[in-house]
Amino acid sequence: MAKIQLNGKKIIVKTNYSIFDLLKKYNLSNKKVAIEHNGIIIPRINYKKKILKSNDKVEIVTFIGGG
């Protein structure tokens, strides 16, 4: 298990949990979000490769259309 900070809240995720898994858990489309991992923007192509570790900080920003 890994304790991470997600959008300012502490949560626990499974070992070998990726950013993609996190998006899936919260039903977020990976096409309508921007992910910051420990202060670095992660390209969409790396969501499955980026494994979360204890004390990581993840910020997820969703895009909403409007006018």
Secondary structure per residue as TSV (DSSP state, phi and psi in degrees):
chain	resnum	aa	ss	phi	psi
A	1	M	-	360.0	148.2
A	2	A	E	-129.0	135.0
A	3	K	E	-96.2	119.1
A	4	I	E	-124.9	169.1
A	5	Q	E	-110.7	120.5
A	6	L	E	-116.5	114.2
A	7	N	T	48.5	42.5
A	8	G	T	87.6	-5.1
A	9	K	E	-112.2	138.8
A	10	K	E	-81.5	130.3
A	11	I	E	-135.7	166.3
A	12	I	E	-116.0	132.5
A	13	V	E	-123.2	162.3
A	14	K	-	-69.2	161.1
A	15	T	T	-63.8	145.7
A	16	N	T	61.6	32.2
A	17	Y	-	-86.0	129.5
A	18	S	B	-100.4	169.3
A	19	I	H	-60.9	-38.8
A	20	F	H	-58.5	-43.2
A	21	D	H	-62.0	-39.0
A	22	L	H	-63.5	-43.9
A	23	L	H	-62.9	-40.7
A	24	K	H	-64.3	-42.4
A	25	K	H	-59.7	-38.6
A	26	Y	T	-98.0	13.3
A	27	N	T	53.5	46.0
A	28	L	-	-106.3	132.5
A	29	S	-	-71.9	130.2
A	30	N	T	-73.2	-2.4
A	31	K	T	-93.5	-13.6
A	32	K	S	-118.6	27.4
A	33	V	E	-134.9	159.7
A	34	A	E	-123.0	137.6
A	35	I	E	-118.3	129.7
A	36	E	E	-113.6	125.5
A	37	H	E	-120.4	112.1
A	38	N	T	52.8	41.8
A	39	G	T	85.1	2.5
A	40	I	E	-118.9	131.0
A	41	I	E	-70.8	130.2
A	42	I	E	-100.5	124.1
A	43	P	-	-64.0	145.2
A	44	R	G	-52.3	-36.8
A	45	I	G	-62.6	-20.8
A	46	N	G	-99.6	4.3
A	47	Y	T	-58.3	-38.7
A	48	K	T	-78.2	-24.7
A	49	K	T	-84.7	-27.1
A	50	K	-	-81.5	106.0
A	51	I	B	-91.4	135.0
A	52	L	-	-84.3	142.0
A	53	K	-	-126.5	162.7
A	54	S	T	-54.3	141.9
A	55	N	T	73.6	7.0
A	56	D	-	-68.3	150.2
A	57	K	E	-117.8	122.6
A	58	V	E	-122.1	131.1
A	59	E	E	-118.4	128.9
A	60	I	E	-116.4	123.7
A	61	V	E	-114.6	126.3
A	62	T	E	-100.8	147.9
A	63	F	-	-100.3	132.1
A	64	I	-	-125.1	127.8
A	65	G	-	-78.3	156.6
A	66	G	-	-178.9	-177.5
A	67	G	-	-153.4	360.0
